[in-house]
Amino acid sequence: MFEDEPRQEFDVFTDLLFNSLVAITFMFFLSFAMINPIAEAGKIDPKAEFLITVGWPDDHMDDIDTYIEDPSGNIVWYHQREGGLMHLDRDDRGMFKDVILIGGEEIESPLNQESVSIRGKADGEYVVNIVHYIANTPQPVPVAVKVEALNPIVKVVFYDTIMLSSTGEERTAVRFTMAGDEVVDVNNRFKSLVELTRGAGGSQSAGGGIDASTGEVLK
């Protein structure tokens, strides 16, 4: 009779331990289930179909501009940041006013990069140009241009580094044609988009006017 008491005490302890583990496990899964929807709510689901980035060396003083034309003839640039399904997300002016405000203090940002997102796929040709708006240094500037298709997986359509040497120089980085979901006819035949934005009576007229001495569009 007395020999069974330690065993009964051990069985009770085992039951308590097992129930405690079950309770802890249940609380863990309950907490995870409550946290997971919050993480899902904060998830960013990019809607863009294409992302075009143009970058040049950090801390560089020169101002490089991006011009992009879609199949309908819309052109996005620093005076026309939206056109059709395109949007100029960032216009970078080199080191000019390249600061961010943190805690009331201005912090200089060394990054030189412009980006354009395209929120849909329209059949026809897209033209991506880069323009040396202001050359503050005598040396040529290496400008990296990348075009990425984002859906259903990220795919690099074009990537190259192009040298710009002087104020006002315009280069066609890439022209590509969309045919359904396929990108075809990737080339760099030159087409001036700056001239199209300066056309008399055109919808892309510059809001800042034109410098009479240089012929450059004023920002």
Stockholm file with secondary structure:
# STOCKHOLM 1.0

chainA/1-219         MFEDEPRQEFDVFTDLLFNSLVAITFMFFLSFAMINPIAEAGKIDPKAEFLITVGWPDDHMDDIDTYIEDPSGNIVWYHQREGGLMHLDRDDRGMFKDVILIGGEEIESPLNQESVSIRGKADGEYVVNIVHYIANTPQPVPVAVKVEALNPIVKVVFYDTIMLSSTGEERTAVRFTMAGDEVVDVNNRFKSLVELTRGAGGSQSAGGGIDASTGEVLK
#=GR chainA/1-219 SS CTTHHHHHHHHHHHHHHHHHHHHHHHHHHHHHHHHHHHHHHTCCCCCCSEEEEEEECTTCCCEEEEEEECTTSCEEBTTBCEETTEEEEECCCTTTTCEEEETTEEEECCCEEEEEEECSCCSEEEEEEEEEEECCSSSCEEEEEEEEECSSSCEEEEEEEEEECSTTCEEEEEEEEEETTEEEEEECCCCCHHHHHTCTTCTTCCTTCBCTTTCCBCC
#=GC SS_cons         CTTHHHHHHHHHHHHHHHHHHHHHHHHHHHHHHHHHHHHHHTCCCCCCSEEEEEEECTTCCCEEEEEEECTTSCEEBTTBCEETTEEEEECCCTTTTCEEEETTEEEECCCEEEEEEECSCCSEEEEEEEEEEECCSSSCEEEEEEEEECSSSCEEEEEEEEEECSTTCEEEEEEEEEETTEEEEEECCCCCHHHHHTCTTCTTCCTTCBCTTTCCBCC
//
